């Protein structure tokens, strides 16, 4: 298998090795099965009895091997037959077996969804497990369940709330906050209960990843509570001013969500947003450009537009400078090539003739490396330039309501005259 050869012809032999009582043989058989078997393997049904035997014989090593292999190629048939045995192992006295059983539960529910009703009561107990590794595994699996079927976890809200108030492990708290964020839209009463835990975490935690998750749930689901929103806005401001590009981008995304219902926070971060327009990261620039619309008013239209125009002109000037420098370098290369001997010149002419015959003129041809370099160089610049132009044009867009129409940012004839001159420029 490691050399790329199929093992379908020896699948039955693998099952024979799995059924051996000696651990050294059984281990090799399960390893081969995990590497070569798939849900479409013909002889997979023959493993059901062996799985049930190894899961229930009480031997730690056999049970561990069976759980690992089952998670690799679980099918609906295997899941339906082994679900009750796996649920029993969730209460095993050995932490390693409990952890592996939790992960196997998730893999089985993907192919056999009905097993969720069997596993959920036991998984609920494992959230409060005395072993931190088992509790972490349970929270991780719950986080995965919340992404696909959050409604099945509503009964776990009290336990998750207890964990949020008692847990000190940041990694665990991140997962718990994520799960609660998925449950809040399904149970609006949770929002009021989360105000105090969110306030405490935002005030006490120094972990950036946890603060981000807390800010995310606040700006998405708790926007009617001004105190916690104000606190989250302060943390978002720290993100947008951070030197880390990833944190700055995430902060701008959160701020973009927040200004949908609280546009005053866009005006409060006006200087930071405009500074982000000079960032070298194109994602940060585009996100900041989208945010600039949140604090645009008829009073500051000219000021903001002047700033955007400066960015536009600087983009065009820098692009032209780089393009001229690249073309000059290509011209120097052509002059150097012109000093080659006669045989090389003839070879170049033949290459140009071949390109012309293939539909590419000699003047249009550029070396592949140069073309790719220019494409990468200007792609982000042009994307930002186009978005900036659209933002400027949208300032003069007419708004129609009922049977009336008006320009929200252009209030006088002088405004119209200025706007037309800017567009023409």
N, C-alpha and C positions, 0 to 999 in steps of 0.2 A: 504493500500500500504506500509506503514512504517513497518508493521509486516510481510511483505513478501507475502501477499495474492494478487492474480491478480485482476484487476479492469475492465477487459474486459466486464463483465456482466452489469456494471453500466455506461458504456461510454455514452450512450444516456442520462442518468440522469445528467451527468456532463455537457453536452451541454445545457440541460434545465436550469441548474443553471447559466451558462455563459450568457444566454439570459435574465436573470432577470435584470430589470432596476436599482435595488438598488445596490449601490457600495459594501456593506458588503457581499452580496450574490455573486455578479459578481467576487469579489476578490477571494473568496473561490473556485468558479468554475474554474477560470483560473489557480489557484494554483494546483488544482487537475488535470487539463488537462496537465499542464507543467510537472507534476510528473508521470503521467500514460500514456499519449498519446505518440505515436511514428509515424513515417511516414507510418507504416503499419496498423494503426488503421482503422477499417472498416468505422466508421461513421465520418471520418475526413472531408470528402467533405461537410458534413452538417454544418461545421463551417465557410465556406467561406463568406457567407452573413453577419454573425455576426462579423467576423473580419473586413470586409469592413465598416460596420456600426460604430464599435467602433473606427476605425482609422480615420474616417471622421466626427464624430459628434462634434468635437471641445472640448470635455471634457478631461482635462488633465489626470485624474486618469484612465478613461476608455482606453484612447489611450496608456498610459504607460503599463497597464496590457496586452493589445493586443500585443504590440511590444515584451514584455518579453516572452509571451507564443509562439508567432510565431517564435521567434529565437530558441525555444526549440525543435520544431517538424516540421519545415518548409518542405514542399514537392514541387514538380514541379508545381502541380496544384495550391496550395496556393500562391506560388511565382508569377506565371503568372497572377493571378487575383489581387494580392495586391501590385505588384511592383510599379505601378503608384502612389498609395496612400502613400506608404512608401517614394517615391521620393519627394512627396509634403511635407511630414513631415520633410524632411531634411532642409527645409527653415522655420521651425516653429520659432515662437518668443521665445519659451521656450528652454533654453539650455539643460535641462534634456531630453526633447523629441528629440532634435537634436542628442544628444549622443546615445540614445537608437536606434534611426533610423539608425545611422551609423553602429552600431554593427549588427543590423538586416539585413542591406544591405549585409554584408559579408555572413551571414548564408544563405540568399536567393540565392545569386550568386553561392553558392556551389551546390545547387540542381536545379537551373534554370539559367545557364550561360548567356542566352540571356538578362537577366535583367541588365547585366553590362553596356550595352549601355544606359540604362535608368538612372542608378545611377551615372555614371561617371561625367557628367557635374555638378551635385549638389555636389558630393564629392570633386570635384576640388575647388568649392567655400568654402567648409568647411575647407580646409587646411589653409586658411587665416582667419578663424573665429576669432572674437574678444574675445570669451570665451576660455581660455586656455584648459579647459577640453574637449571641442568639437574639438579643433584643435589637441589635443593629440590623441583622438579617431580616427580622420580621418587619421592621420599619421600611427597609429598602423594598421588600416585596409589596408592602402596602402602597408605597409610592408608585410602583409600577401598575398595580391594580387601579389606582386613582386616575392614571392617565387614560385608561381604556373604559373602566366601568366604575366611576366614582359613586354611583348610587348604591352599590353593594356595601359600601363602607360607612354609610351614615350611622349605623349602630355603634361604630367605633369612636364616634366623636367625643364622648365623655373621657375615654381612656387617652385619646390623643391630647385632649385639653389638659389632663392631669400630667402627661409627659411634658407638655410645653411649660408647665409651671415648676416641675421638679427636676427635669433633666439639665445637666451641665455640659454634656458633650455637644459641641457645636455641630459636628457631623450629623448626630441624631436630630438635633433641633432643626437643621436645614430640611431634612426629610419630613419631619412632622409639620413644619410650616407649609411645605409644598402640598402635602396631603390636605391640610386644612384649607388651603387656597382653592383646592378642587371641590371641597364640600360646601364652602360658603354659598356659591350660587344655587345649590340645591336646598339649603336650609338657611334662609335669611336670618333666623334668630341667632345663628352663631356669630354674626357680625358684632353684636353688642357684647357678647361674652369675650371676644378676642381683643377688645380695646385695651384692657389692662395688660394682658400678656404682651401685646405688640408694643405698648408704651414702655414696658419694663425692658424688653429686649433691645429696643432702639436706644434706650438710655444707657444700658449697661454693656452691651456686646461691643467688642472691638473687631470681630471677625467680619471682613468685608462681604464674604459670600452669604453669611447669615443676615447681615444688614440689607443686602440686596433683596433677598427673599422676603424679608419683612416689609421693605418699601414696596415691593411688587404687589403683595396682597393688600396693602393699604391703598395704593393708587388705583387698583382694579376693583376692590370690593368694599372699601371703608371710607369713601370720599365724603360721606355726610357727617363724619366726626372731625370737626375742625382741629381739635387739639392734636390728635394723632397724625392728621394730614400735615399740619405745620411741622411736626417733629420729623416726619418722613421727608418733607421738602428740604429740611436742613441737611439731612444725610445725603439726599440726592445732589444737593449743591456741592457737598464734599466730593462726591463721585465725579461730577463734571469738572471740578478743578484739580483732579488728581493727575499726576504725571503718567500713570499707567493708561495706555490707550484703551485697553479693554474696559476698565472701570469707567473711563470718560464716556465711551460709547454706550455702555449700559445705563449710565446716569442720564444721558440725553434721551434714550429710549423711554425711561421711566418718566422723565419730565414731559416728553411728548404725549404720554398717556394722561398725565396729570392735568395738563393745560386744556384738555378737552372739556373738563368741567370746572376748572379753576384757572382761567386765563391770566389772572393777576400774577401767578407764579412765573409765567413767561416774561412779563414785564420786569419782575424782580431780578431775573437772571439775564437781563438783556445784554449786559457787558460781557458776561461769560459766553453767551451764545454767539455774539459777534466775534469774540476772540477765537472761537472754535472754527470759524470760517477760514482761518489762516492755517489750520492744522494740516499736516502732510497726509494724514489718513483720509482717504476719500469718503469712507463711510461716516466718519465723524463730521466732515464738511457738509455732506448731503443731509444728515440728520439735523445739524444745526440750522441749515437753510430752511428746512421744514418748520422748525420751531420759530424762526424769525416772523412767520405770519401770525403767531399768537400775540405779539405785542405791537403789531402794526395798527396804527390809527391815522385818522385824517390829520392830526396835529404833528405826528412824527414821521409822516410818509416821506417827506423830502430828505430828512436826516437819514433814515434807514435806507432809502433808495440810493442816496449818495454813497453810503458805505458799500452797498451791494455793487454799484457801478464801479467803484474802485477795485473790488475783487475781480470783476469781469475784465476790466482793462489789464489788470496785472496778469491774469491768466493768458490773455491773448498775447501780451508782450513776451512773457516767458516762453510760451509755446513757439512763437516766431523766432526767438533767439536760439532756442535749442534746435529747431528745424534748420535754421541757417548754419549753425555750427556743424550739424550732421551732414548737410549737403556739401559744406566746404571740405569736410573730411573725405567725403566720397569723391569730390573733385580732385583732391590731392592724390587720392589713390589712382584715379584715372590718369593723371599726369605722370605718375610714377610708372603705371603700366605702359604709357606711351613710349617710355625709354627702353622697353624690352627689345630683345633682338627680333629679327624678321620672322623667324619661325613662330615665336609666341604671338606676334601680331596677327599672323595668318590664322592661328588657332582661335584667337579671340573673334576674328571676323567670321570664321566658320560657325562658332558658337552663336554669334548674333544672328547669322542667317538661319540657323536651325530654330532659334526662338521666334524669329519672324514667321517662318513657315508654320510654326505651331500656334500662330495667332497672337504672339507677344512681340511688340516692336522693341527695337534696341533702346530707344529713348525711355520707354516705360519700364524697362527691366531694372530691378534693383536687387542686390544680393539678399538672400533670404534672411540672413542674420540681421541686416540693417532694417528690413521691413518689419520683422518681429519686434525688434527693439523699439522702433518708432510706434508700433501699435500699442505695446505695453505702456510706453511713456505717455502717450496722448489719450489713451482710453479713459482713464480716470479724470483727466483734465476736461475733456469734452463732455463727459457725463455731468460733471459738476457745473460746467458752463451752461449746458442746456437747461439744467434744473434751475439755475440762477436766472436765466432769461425768462423762463416760464413764471418764476416767482415775481419778477418785475412786471410782466404783462398782466398777471392776475390782479395787480393792484388797481388797474383801470377797468376791471370787469364789472358789468352792470348786474345788479341784483333785482330780480323780479319777484314781487309778492302780490298775490291776488291779481288785480288789474293795474297795479302801479309798478314803476321801475325807478331805480335810483342808483347812484354811484356812491358807495359807502365811504370811499377815501378821497373823492374829488368833490369839494364843496363850492368852488368858485371858478369863474372864468380863468383866473390866473393859474389855478391848479390844473385846469385842462390844458392851458397853453404850455405850462411847464412839463406836464406828462407827455404831450405829443412831441415836444422837442427832445425829451429823453429817449422816447421810443425811436425817433428818427436817427438820433445819434447812435 
